[in-house]
C-alpha cells in the first residue's frame, strides 16, 4: 500500500499553524509583561486665562517576567507655547516604589518650541519599581490673552527599561487643556486605578490549536471511509 502523501501533508500544515498560534500567544503574553503605559491625568484639564494648571502624567507598569522591576523611565510633553508657559517640572513618586534607592533626574526644556522632557533613573539599579503612580507633574500658567479653545498636551519621546536593561513597550495617552473664561480649574489629581483588558491573543493561540485537532479528526475520518 502506497503512503497517502495528501493526508500527511494536511496533518503537517495543520500542526504548523497550531504551533505558530501557540508560539504567538506565548510571545504576546511575554510582551505584555514588559509594558509601560503613560497617560495624561486627568486627560482633560480645564483653566481660565491667567490661571495655573498642573498636568500630571501617570505611569503604569508591572515590570518584566520574573518580577523584574523598572530601572528608568523618561517622557516629554509638547504643548502650545503661545498659550502655556512652563513654570516647573516635578518628579512624582513612581520610581521610588520597591526597594530604597536614589532617583537621578534630568530635564530638557525648550520653551520657545513648547517642549519639556524628563528622565528618571534609579541608583542603585537593583530591585526596580512596579505599579501605578504619578511619574511627573508639569505646571503651566495659561496666558492671560489666550483664546478660548482646546489645546493638545502630547506625550512623546518616552522610553523605559528594566533592571536587566531590557526595553519596555511604551503606550502613550495624550491629553488636552480646555481654556474657558468661565471654567474652574480642573487639573492633576490622584491617579485612578488601572484595569488591564483581556489578552485576546492568548485565546487566539488556543483556538488555533483546537482548530488543528478538529481538522485532523475530519481528515482522518474522511480517509477511514475510503
Helices and strands as residue ranges (DSSP letters): H 5-32, E 35-41, E 44-47, E 52-61, E 70-78, E 84-91, G 94-96, E 102-110, E 115-123, E 131-142, E 149-162, E 169-173, E 175-179, H 200-224
